[in-house]
Amino acid sequence: MADSGIPRKREEEEEEEDDIVCLDPSFFVDRSYEMTTFTFGSHELRLLCLRAASTDYDLTGQLVWPGITGILCSRFCKRVVLTDHIDEVLEIIKKNVELQSCSENAHAVLTAEKLEWGNSDHINSIIEKHPGGFDVVLGADICFQQSSISYLFDTVERIIRTQAGNCRFILAYVSRAKVMDGLVLKEAEKHGMCVREVDGTRTTISNLEGVIFDITLK
């Protein structure tokens, strides 16, 4: 008699079910923060940072020092809005924003907003809260997933166009794959943007090539 295969099929389904493990997202989020001081020239920043995060970014998108780029920029600007789409990251960014408001070096109005690239509700909310628009959209090492690049440029274009093109996108880019390099340029072109490499910014970062792009509407 031929084997019906039913017992074997059930065994395979049970094995597949054993491989599926459902964990709450908070399982991957390290909330072991400590106060750390960073010095950039004459500027000193004190931020809450992760004690050990060699793999945290790959797992959760959580930064080692959340908000550091925007907070440093606040030393030169009147108003800065920091964004992230992950609630846990936004939580620590807001804590770092609060720390800066108590600092004697506080020069700008710092706020933190939730922003998922391509999310119209999030984009509209930021535009409505900041009707004066922005002079600069700054992205520091934010290109990791190919599937997200189109949404990134959708978002940037929306924000830039509210200023009738009088806003620019400064992208501090780290090259991790040639396909990503090409995709960034392709999406910029697709969204009617001009990409210019800032002279003297190309450098090596942990064996990867980094560069700063100045991106504007054509």
C-alpha positions as CSV (number, residue, x, y, z in Angstrom):
1,M,0.0,0.0,0.0
2,A,1.3,3.4,-0.9
3,D,2.3,5.8,1.9
4,S,-0.4,8.5,2.3
5,G,2.2,11.0,3.5
6,I,-0.2,12.3,6.1
7,P,1.8,11.5,9.2
8,R,5.0,12.9,7.5
9,K,3.1,16.1,6.6
10,R,1.9,16.5,10.1
11,E,5.4,16.1,11.4
12,E,6.7,18.7,9.0
13,E,3.9,21.2,10.0
14,E,4.8,20.6,13.7
15,E,8.5,21.2,12.9
16,E,7.6,24.5,11.1
17,E,5.4,25.5,14.0
18,D,8.3,24.9,16.4
19,D,10.5,27.3,14.3
20,I,8.0,30.1,14.7
21,V,8.8,32.1,17.8
22,C,6.7,35.2,18.6
23,L,8.5,37.8,20.8
24,D,7.4,41.2,21.9
25,P,9.5,43.9,20.2
26,S,10.6,45.1,23.6
27,F,12.6,41.9,24.0
28,F,15.2,43.3,21.5
29,V,15.3,46.8,23.0
30,D,18.2,47.5,25.4
31,R,17.2,50.2,27.9
32,S,20.5,50.0,29.8
33,Y,21.5,53.6,29.2
34,E,24.3,55.6,30.7
35,M,25.3,59.3,30.5
36,T,28.1,59.8,28.0
37,T,30.0,62.9,27.0
38,F,30.9,63.6,23.4
39,T,33.3,66.4,22.3
40,F,33.2,67.9,18.8
41,G,35.7,70.8,18.6
42,S,34.6,73.3,21.2
43,H,31.2,71.7,21.6
44,E,30.5,69.2,24.4
45,L,27.3,67.1,24.4
46,R,26.0,64.9,27.3
47,L,23.6,62.2,26.1
48,L,22.0,59.0,27.4
49,C,23.6,56.2,25.3
50,L,23.6,52.4,25.2
51,R,26.3,50.8,27.2
52,A,26.9,48.0,24.7
53,A,25.3,48.0,21.3
54,S,27.4,45.9,18.9
55,T,24.3,44.2,17.4
56,D,21.5,46.4,18.6
57,Y,21.2,48.5,15.5
58,D,20.9,45.4,13.3
59,L,18.2,44.0,15.5
60,T,16.1,47.0,16.3
61,G,17.2,50.1,14.5
62,Q,18.1,51.6,17.9
63,L,21.1,53.9,17.8
64,V,24.1,53.8,20.1
65,W,23.7,57.5,20.8
66,P,20.1,58.5,19.8
67,G,19.7,62.1,18.6
68,I,23.4,63.1,18.6
69,T,23.4,64.6,15.0
70,G,20.4,66.8,15.5
71,I,21.4,67.8,19.0
72,L,24.9,68.9,17.8
73,C,23.1,70.9,15.0
74,S,21.0,72.6,17.6
75,R,24.2,74.5,18.7
76,F,24.0,76.3,15.3
77,C,20.3,76.5,14.6
78,K,17.3,78.2,16.2
79,R,15.0,75.2,15.9
80,V,15.6,71.5,15.3
81,V,13.1,68.7,15.0
82,L,14.5,65.2,15.5
83,T,12.5,62.2,14.1
84,D,12.4,58.4,14.2
85,H,9.7,55.8,13.4
86,I,10.5,53.4,16.3
87,D,8.7,54.3,19.6
88,E,11.6,53.0,21.8
89,V,14.1,55.1,20.0
90,L,11.9,58.1,20.1
91,E,11.6,57.6,23.8
92,I,15.3,58.0,24.4
93,I,15.6,60.8,21.9
94,K,13.0,62.7,23.9
95,K,14.9,62.1,27.1
96,N,18.1,63.5,25.4
97,V,16.0,66.5,24.2
98,E,15.0,67.1,27.8
99,L,18.6,66.9,28.9
100,Q,19.6,69.6,26.4
101,S,16.8,72.0,27.6
102,C,18.4,71.9,31.1
103,S,21.9,72.6,29.6
104,E,23.5,76.0,29.9
105,N,24.5,75.6,26.3
106,A,20.9,75.3,25.0
107,H,20.6,77.6,22.0
108,A,17.7,76.1,20.0
109,V,14.2,74.9,20.5
110,L,14.5,71.1,20.3
111,T,11.5,68.8,19.7
112,A,11.1,65.1,18.7
113,E,8.4,63.8,16.4
114,K,7.4,60.3,15.1
115,L,8.1,60.0,11.4
116,E,7.8,56.9,9.3
117,W,9.1,57.6,5.8
118,G,6.2,57.7,3.4
119,N,3.5,57.9,6.1
120,S,1.3,60.8,5.0
121,D,-0.2,61.3,8.5
122,H,3.2,61.7,10.1
123,I,4.5,64.0,7.3
124,N,1.3,66.1,7.4
125,S,1.5,66.4,11.2
126,I,5.1,67.7,11.1
127,I,4.3,70.2,8.3
128,E,1.2,71.4,10.3
129,K,3.2,71.8,13.5
130,H,6.0,73.7,11.7
131,P,4.2,75.9,9.1
132,G,7.4,78.0,8.7
133,G,9.0,75.0,7.1
134,F,12.7,74.0,7.3
135,D,15.9,75.3,5.8
136,V,17.6,71.9,5.9
137,V,16.6,68.2,6.1
138,L,19.5,66.3,7.5
139,G,20.0,62.5,7.2
140,A,23.0,60.9,8.9
141,D,23.8,57.3,7.8
142,I,20.1,56.4,7.3
143,C,20.3,54.3,4.1
144,F,20.2,50.6,5.1
145,Q,17.2,49.0,3.4
146,Q,16.7,49.2,-0.4
147,S,12.9,49.0,0.1
148,S,12.9,52.2,2.2
149,I,14.8,54.5,-0.1
150,S,11.8,55.4,-2.3
151,Y,9.8,56.3,0.9
152,L,12.7,58.4,2.1
153,F,12.7,60.5,-1.0
154,D,8.9,60.7,-1.0
155,T,9.2,62.2,2.5
156,V,12.0,64.6,1.7
157,E,10.4,65.8,-1.4
158,R,7.1,66.6,0.5
159,I,9.0,68.6,3.1
160,I,11.3,70.5,0.6
161,R,8.4,71.5,-1.7
162,T,6.6,73.2,1.2
163,Q,9.4,75.7,1.0
164,A,9.1,76.1,-2.7
165,G,12.5,74.5,-3.1
166,N,14.2,76.8,-0.7
167,C,15.2,73.8,1.5
168,R,18.0,71.3,0.9
169,F,18.6,67.7,1.9
170,I,22.0,67.1,3.4
171,L,22.7,63.3,3.3
172,A,25.7,61.9,5.1
173,Y,25.9,58.7,3.2
174,V,27.8,55.5,4.0
175,S,28.3,53.1,1.1
176,R,27.5,49.5,2.0
177,A,26.5,48.1,-1.4
178,K,26.9,49.3,-5.0
179,V,23.2,48.5,-5.6
180,M,22.3,50.9,-2.8
181,D,24.6,53.6,-4.2
182,G,22.9,53.5,-7.5
183,L,19.4,53.3,-5.9
184,V,19.9,56.5,-3.9
185,L,20.9,58.5,-7.1
186,K,18.1,56.9,-9.1
187,E,15.4,57.9,-6.5
188,A,16.8,61.4,-6.3
189,E,16.5,61.7,-10.0
190,K,13.1,60.2,-10.0
191,H,11.9,62.8,-7.5
192,G,13.3,65.7,-9.5
193,M,16.3,66.3,-7.4
194,C,19.9,67.2,-8.1
195,V,22.7,65.4,-6.2
196,R,26.0,67.2,-5.6
197,E,28.9,65.6,-3.7
198,V,30.3,68.1,-1.2
199,D,34.0,68.6,-1.9
200,G,36.4,67.2,0.6
201,T,33.9,65.0,2.4
202,R,34.7,61.6,1.0
203,T,36.3,59.5,3.7
204,T,36.7,56.0,5.1
205,I,34.5,55.0,8.1
206,S,35.1,51.6,9.6
207,N,36.3,50.2,6.2
208,L,33.3,51.7,4.5
209,E,33.3,54.8,2.2
210,G,31.4,57.8,3.4
211,V,30.5,61.0,1.7
212,I,28.1,64.0,2.1
213,F,25.6,64.8,-0.6
214,D,23.9,68.2,-1.0
215,I,20.5,67.4,-2.6
216,T,18.1,70.0,-3.9
217,L,15.1,70.3,-6.2
218,K,16.0,70.9,-9.9
